C-alpha cells in the first residue's frame, strides 16, 4: 500500500469524524507535529507502525482501516509483552549491554512516564523492554548514592511498564512488575517511592477482587507514609487516601470510603493540582475520585456521580488517562440511571481524550455491549464503537 493511499485514508477518516477534526486537532490528539500530518496526508512521507497506531486511535478507527496489512494495536501491545516478561525474569542477572549516563536515562524514564499519563500503551510496550534492561544494568553496576538514583529510576520505569501490562489485561505480568517495584523501592531510600509502590500495588487487589485486603494494605501504607510536611509528601498521602476510598467503595464499605475521601479532599486543598512522583493529585483528581467512589458504591450513590458531572468537568490540563477515566465512570453512572444517550456520549468523550485507555477498559466493553442491546437511535455509530472496542 502506497504512502499516498494511507494519507488519503487518514484524510478521509478525519473528515468524517464526529465532530470533524482539523489537521491540527488530529496532530494534537496523536502527539505528532502538524507538518507531519500534512505530509502524510499528501503522501509525501510514510508513517511508522507506532505513528499509525496513534493516528488511528486519535481518529477512533481500527488501524486496519488505514493499513489492511497491519495488525491491530492490541495485538502489537500483547506481542511486545513477552519481551518485557523476559527482562524481569532476569532482573537480578540482566543481559550485558551499554548503559547511558544517568541524565540520559532519566530523560527516557520521564518520557515513558509521560506516555503512561497520556495512555500511550503501545509506545510503552515497544520501548520499555530495552529501557528496563538498561536501567537494571545501571542499577547492578552502581554503588552508593548513584545506586539509589538508579533504584528510583527502576521503580519509575517499572511503573510505566506495569501500566501497559495492566491496562491490556496481562494481570500476571502486572503483578510481577509490581513485585519488582517493591524489590527496588527500599534500595532508593525514599519513603515517598514506597508510598507510590503501595498505590500501584492496589491494582493486584482490584484484579483479584480482593477489596478488603487491598484496603488493609493501603491503610498500612498510610501508617508508614511520611507526614504531610511538603507538597510531595502531602500528595503521596492524599493519593493513598484516594485509592483507599475507591477500593473501600468496591468493598461496599461506604463509611470507610467517606472517611478516606474526606481525608483526600482535605489534603488536596493544600496543594496545587500536579503530578507528584508519577501520580496526579490535587483538588481536581480528588473530584474525579468522588465520582469513582460513587459508581463503586452504586445504588443510591450513583446520583452523587451525576450531580458532580452536572456541576464540574475535568480540566484539559489533567492527565488524559485520568480525564478519560472520569467519563468512563460517568458512562456507567448514566447507564445505570437509564440514560442511554448520555452514557454513549460519555464513552465517546472518553475515546476522544484517551483512545487506548478507553478501548482497553473492561467497563467500556461491557457498557458498549449493553448499549448496543438497548439502543435504537444511532445504531450504525454505536455498532462501529462496539466493534472498535471489541464489545461482545
Buried (B, 14 or more C-beta within 10 A) or exposed (E): EEBBEBBBBBBBBBEEBEEEBEBEBBBBBBBBEBEBBBBBBEBEEBBEBBBBBBBBBBBBBBBEBBBEEBBBBBEBBBEBBEBBBEBBEEBEEBEEEEBEEBEEBBEBBEBBBBBBBBBBBBBBBBBBBBBBBBBBBBBBEBEEEEBBBBBBBBBBBBBBBBBBBBBBBBBEBBBBBBBBBBBBBEBBEBBBBBBBBBBBBBBBBBBEEBBBEBBBBBBEBBEEBBEBEEBBBBBBBBBBBBBBBBBBBBBBBBEBBBBBBEBBBBBBEEBEBBBBBBBBBBBBBBBBBBBBBBBBBBEEBBEBBBEBBEEBBBEEEBBBBBBBBBBBBBBBBBBBBEBBEBBBBBBBBBBBBBBBBBBBBEBBBBBBBBBBEEBEEBEEEBBEBBEBBBBE
